[in-house]
Amino acid sequence: MQARPCFAAARACIGRYLLSSKMNSIKILEEFRQFLIGSWNSLPNRIKNNDNYQLDDWLQANWEILVEARLFYDQNKINKLILEVYGNGADFNGASSRVFAPEAKATHYICINQNYKFEAFGKQYENGWFGMELPFDKVLVTDENDNEIILDVSDINCELKEVLTSR
């Protein structure tokens, strides 16, 4: 009968962990966005112009280092955490869209506003198209049918979710 307080404590702990996980995810995403903003002007034009897919490679490498690795450590390394690729992913390793551990398959994705999969930060042009460049005030997301949607960065909530076989 004394197990009930233990269950209540476990539920409270899990609730705090989930809340903390959501807050950490949005904080880590915002820190990555700030990194992009701070780094953009120092990038050579050949990278910004995505010559030979260098921008895609640079974005993916930094995504893996600054976001994926941090989320993995924040999750107490319970399981290996591999995120879906950032934007177009890298072209560095041929068939793989990853820079590090090219053989790894995604185990998690960033879920935005409970319905969408995070793709990238960028801007929306006057014609409505999305581009991965300053001011990084928009977020490109996809719905369950892979339709692309552009959201204001100030209008997003996010959480880490496991990749399902149907996603």
Secondary structure, 3 states (H helix, E strand, C coil): CCHHHHHHHHHHHHHHHHHHHHHHHHHHHHHHHHHHHHHHCCCCHHHHCCHHHHHHHHHHHHHHHHHHHHHHHHCCCCCCCCECCCCCCCCCECCECCCCCCCCCCCEEEEECCCEEEEEEEEECCCCCEECCCCCCEEEEECCCCCEEEEEHHHCCEEEEECCCCC
